[in-house]
Amino acid sequence: MITVHHLDDSRSQRVLWMLEELGVPYEIQHYKRDPKTMLAPVELRRVHPLGKVPVITDDGVTVAESGAILEYLVERYGQERWRPAAGTPDALRFTYWMHYAEGSATPPLLVKLILDRIREAPMPFIAKPIARRIADQVEQAYVEPNVSRMLDFMEGELALRTWFAGDEISAADVQMSFPIEAAAQRFALDRHPKLRAFLQRIHARPAYRRAIERGGPYRYA
């Protein structure tokens, strides 16, 4: 039996969705964030040294990192589904988007989250305007230009094909769901109708809804 080590409002939601799509039985080990730091609890270090999610255990095997977990699940349980045939252009796109999601799309969104928390953090009155000014400058100089290019790029790709790797949904779309959901929360997608349509399609999938029912509240949906 697969065990998913799951944290609310985290990347592990993608793993639950993938398992629901594959129809593979699994159980969930729930963890709660530290209410002050919002970080994962130290108990997770017993599962994996980094103490982060997602992590799964399956027949004595421990697999961490979203992309690695999704590829493991598709390879072992996918029965030739959820990834394009090897050697095709779609397969190359599949590999690209599986890596792009965390390698390029997520970092500026994470910086945005950190800057927002800096603005909201308690600090001496005299320091607050300085901290906010620095956060604003970093966001304007780095985050906003990078996110704008990223969203335009992804919008253009979805204008060429229905899904990220081709005209059939794949694990690459599961992997890409989290950064696009996070972008929708932190930036308006008013100029990106294809990305909004992508989110509408995945959120309407029965397997996606089942994953939320089992995993618990997920504010990015």
N, C-alpha and C positions, 0 to 999 in steps of 0.2 A: 504494500500500500504506500502510495506517495504521501508524504507529509509536506505541506507548504507552511513555512514559518512566515507568518503574515503580520504586517503592521498596518494600521488604518491609514488611509490617505497616502499610500506609498506605491512604489513601483511593483510591489508584489501583487497588486490588483491585476496586472497584465497576466501573471502566471495563472491566477484563478480563471480568468477569461479563456486563456489558451486551453486549460484542462477541460473546461466546460464545452468548448468547441470540439475537442477531441473525444469527449465522452469517456474520459478516463477516471475511475474512482480515485478519490483523494480525501485526506483529512486535513484540517487546518489547526495549526498551533498559533493561537492569538497572543500578541504582545501589545503592551501599552507604552506610549511615549512618555518620557519624563515631562510632567506638566510645565516645568520651568524652561527647560532647554529644548523641548520637543524632539529630543534625540531618542534613538532606540535604547531599550533597557540593556543592562550589562549581561542579562541572562542569555542573550543571543550569542555571546562569545563562546558559550558552551557548544553551540552548533557550528559556528565558523569563527575563526580568530578575529576577523574584522568586526563582528557583531553588528552586521547590517542585513537588511532584507533587500531583495528576495533571496531566500535560500530554500532549497528543497532537499529532502532525503528520500531515496528510493532504493530499496533492497541493499542497504548498507552503503550506497553511494551518496555523497553530498555534492551538490552542484550550486554554485553561487553565480551572481551576475545575470541580469535579465536576459540578455541576448544568448548567453551560453545555456541558460535553462530552457528557453524557447526552442533553440536548435536541438537540444537533447531530447525534449519531449516530442518534437516533430519527427526526429530521426527514429526514436524508439517506438512511438505510438501512432505516428501520423499515417502509416500505410499509404505512402506516396502522396499524401495530401498536405496542404498548407505550405508547400514550397514548390517553386517551378522546377521543371526537369533540368538536370545538370547539362551544362554546355550551351544553354540558350541565353539570349539577351536578357530575358526575364530573370534568369538565375543570377546573372551579374548584378542586376538592379537589386535583387533580393539581398545579396551579400552587402551591397553598398548601404542600403537603408537599415539593415540590421546593425551596422556599425555607426551610421550617421546619427541615429537616435540619441545615443549617449555620448559619442565622441564629439559631435558638433552642435547638435540642437539643444542639449540640456545645459551645458555650461553657462551661456549667457542668461538663461532662465533662472539658474541657481544664484548667479550674481545678483539678479533682480530681487530675488527673495531675501538674500542677505542684506541688501541695501534697504529694503523696506523694514526689516527688523532693526537695523541700526537707527532708522528714523523714529521708530516706536520705542526703542529701548530707554529705560529710566537712566538718567544721567544728570549731573549738576546743571542748573539752569544756564549758566554761562557757556557750557560746552555744547548744549543742544543745537543752537544755530550753526555752529562750526561743523558738527557732525552731519547735519542735514545738508549743508552747503557742499561738503565733500561727497556725500552720497549722490546729490543731484548732479554734480560734475561728472562723476564716474558713470552714472546712468546715461547722461546725455552724450558723453564722449565715446563710451564703449558699448553699453548694453543696447540702447535704442538703435544705433546704426546696424549692429550685428543682427538683432532680432528682426529688424525690417527686411534686411537682405534675405535672411533665412526664411521668413514667411513668404516673401515674394517668390523665392526659389521653389519652395514646396507647392505653392499655389500653381506655379507654372507646370510642375511635374504632374499634378493631378488634372491639369487641363489636357494632358496628352493621353492619359489612360485612367481607367476607373479607380484602380488601386495603386499603391506605390510600386509594386514590382510588376504589374501587368493588369490584365482585365479580370483576373481572379484574385480574390482575397487570399492573403498568405500571412505567415507569422511575422513578416516585415510590417504589416499593418498593425498587428498587435503590439509590436515593439515601438512603432511610431506613435501609438495612441497617447502615451503619457506626455511626451513633450508638447504635442499639439493641445492636449487638454490643459496642460499647465500654461501654455501661451494664451489660450482662450481666457483663463482666469486672470492673467496678469497684464494682458494687452488686448485691445479690441481687435476683432477679426472682421471689422466692417468692410475692409478692402479685399477680403479673401473668402469669397463665397464657396470656392471649392473646398477649402479647409473646413468651413462650417458644415458643408454638406457631408464631408467625410465623418465628422463627429456625429452628425445626425444618423448616418447609416450604421455606425458601429454601436451607438447607444440604443438603437432600435433592435439590435440582434438579441434573440432570446437567450443565447449563451452569455452574452454580456450582462443582461439583467439577472440571470441566475447567479453569476459570479458575485454581483453586488449583494444579492440576498444572502449568500453564504458568507461573504467576507465582511459584511457590515458597512456602515456609512462610508461614502466615498464622495468627497465634496467636489471632485473634478468632473464628475459625470454630468 
